[in-house]
Amino acid sequence: QVDLVESGGGSVQAGGSLRLSCVVSRNPARSACMAWVRQPPGNEREAVAVIDRDGSANYADSVKGRFTISKDNAKNTLYLEMNGLKLEDSAMYYCADDPWGCTLINGSPSLVYTSYRRWGQGTQVTVSS
């Protein structure tokens, strides 16, 4: 059984937008810290956006100003609004969570040092020219 279920991926032209969703179908209380992590073909996973239980967020430099992470606690859903998509944004996008909350570095949730415990199965985003 998959606890995190992503949707919203697809094919889009460069400059376009997509909104990804991740529903926490089981034990939503464990999703104290949530993140979007992407993996381009042949490359390692990269966390691009993270949000802590208090709503504080952090972004990878590669997506800052273009992507927005948010969550709706009433719906147990995490979102990633992606605007100004670039070819290099093409990847499988996963949502992940940490029940202990985000690891903080200088008071901000860390993309790299947070230990993600649960993962979804991913949703594919393909950006074309």
C-alpha positions as CSV (number, residue, x, y, z in Angstrom):
1,Q,0.0,0.0,0.0
2,V,1.3,3.4,-1.0
3,D,0.9,6.1,1.6
4,L,1.8,9.1,-0.7
5,V,0.1,9.3,-4.1
6,E,1.3,11.9,-6.6
7,S,-0.6,13.2,-9.6
8,G,-0.5,16.1,-12.0
9,G,2.5,15.3,-14.1
10,G,2.4,15.5,-17.9
11,S,4.0,16.9,-21.0
12,V,4.3,20.7,-21.4
13,Q,6.1,23.1,-23.6
14,A,9.0,25.2,-22.2
15,G,7.6,28.2,-20.4
16,G,4.4,26.4,-19.4
17,S,3.0,25.5,-16.0
18,L,2.0,22.4,-14.1
19,R,0.6,21.8,-10.7
20,L,1.6,18.6,-8.9
21,S,-0.4,17.1,-6.1
22,C,0.5,14.5,-3.4
23,V,-2.3,13.0,-1.3
24,V,-1.3,11.5,2.0
25,S,-3.6,8.5,2.1
26,R,-2.4,7.0,5.4
27,N,-1.1,8.4,8.7
28,P,-1.1,12.1,7.7
29,A,0.2,13.0,11.1
30,R,3.5,11.5,10.1
31,S,3.9,14.1,7.4
32,A,5.5,16.8,9.6
33,C,7.9,17.7,6.9
34,M,7.2,17.2,3.2
35,A,9.2,17.7,0.1
36,W,9.2,17.3,-3.6
37,V,12.2,15.4,-4.9
38,R,12.9,14.9,-8.6
39,Q,15.1,12.5,-10.6
40,P,16.0,13.2,-14.2
41,P,16.9,10.2,-16.3
42,G,20.4,8.9,-15.5
43,N,20.8,11.4,-12.7
44,E,20.5,11.3,-8.9
45,R,17.5,12.5,-7.0
46,E,17.4,16.2,-6.1
47,A,15.1,17.7,-3.5
48,V,13.7,20.9,-5.1
49,A,11.2,22.1,-2.4
50,V,10.5,21.4,1.2
51,I,7.9,22.6,3.6
52,D,7.9,22.2,7.4
53,R,4.9,21.8,9.7
54,D,4.8,25.5,10.4
55,G,4.6,26.3,6.7
56,S,8.2,27.5,6.4
57,A,9.6,26.5,3.0
58,N,12.9,26.3,1.1
59,Y,13.8,25.8,-2.5
60,A,16.7,24.7,-4.6
61,D,18.4,27.5,-6.4
62,S,17.4,25.9,-9.7
63,V,13.7,26.4,-9.1
64,K,13.6,29.4,-6.8
65,G,11.2,32.0,-8.1
66,R,9.5,29.5,-10.4
67,F,8.2,26.8,-8.1
68,T,5.9,27.1,-5.1
69,I,5.3,24.4,-2.5
70,S,2.2,24.5,-0.4
71,K,0.0,22.1,1.6
72,D,-3.7,21.9,2.5
73,N,-3.8,20.1,5.9
74,A,-7.6,19.7,5.7
75,K,-7.2,17.7,2.5
76,N,-3.9,16.0,3.5
77,T,-2.5,17.2,0.2
78,L,0.9,18.7,-0.8
79,Y,1.2,20.8,-3.9
80,L,3.9,22.0,-6.2
81,E,3.0,24.8,-8.5
82,M,5.6,24.9,-11.3
83,N,5.8,27.9,-13.6
84,G,8.3,28.9,-16.3
85,L,9.2,25.3,-16.9
86,K,12.5,24.6,-18.5
87,L,13.8,21.6,-20.4
88,E,16.0,20.7,-17.5
89,D,12.9,20.4,-15.2
90,S,12.0,17.2,-17.0
91,A,12.2,14.4,-14.4
92,M,10.2,12.0,-12.3
93,Y,8.8,14.0,-9.4
94,Y,8.3,12.3,-6.0
95,C,6.8,13.5,-2.8
96,A,8.4,12.4,0.4
97,D,7.9,13.1,4.1
98,D,9.7,13.0,7.5
99,P,7.6,12.4,10.6
100,W,10.0,14.2,12.8
101,G,9.9,17.5,11.0
102,C,12.4,19.1,8.7
103,T,16.1,19.3,9.7
104,L,16.8,23.0,10.2
105,I,19.9,24.7,9.0
106,N,20.2,28.3,10.1
107,G,16.5,28.2,11.0
108,S,15.4,27.1,7.5
109,P,14.2,23.6,6.5
110,S,17.0,21.8,4.8
111,L,16.5,20.1,1.4
112,V,19.5,18.0,1.8
113,Y,19.8,17.0,5.5
114,T,16.2,16.2,6.1
115,S,15.7,12.4,6.3
116,Y,12.7,11.5,4.1
117,R,11.0,8.3,5.4
118,R,8.1,7.7,3.1
119,W,8.0,8.1,-0.7
120,G,5.4,8.1,-3.3
121,Q,5.7,6.3,-6.7
122,G,6.3,9.5,-8.6
123,T,4.7,11.5,-11.4
124,Q,6.5,12.2,-14.7
125,V,7.1,15.7,-15.9
126,T,8.3,16.2,-19.5
127,V,9.2,19.7,-20.8
128,S,9.7,20.0,-24.5
129,S,10.9,22.9,-26.7
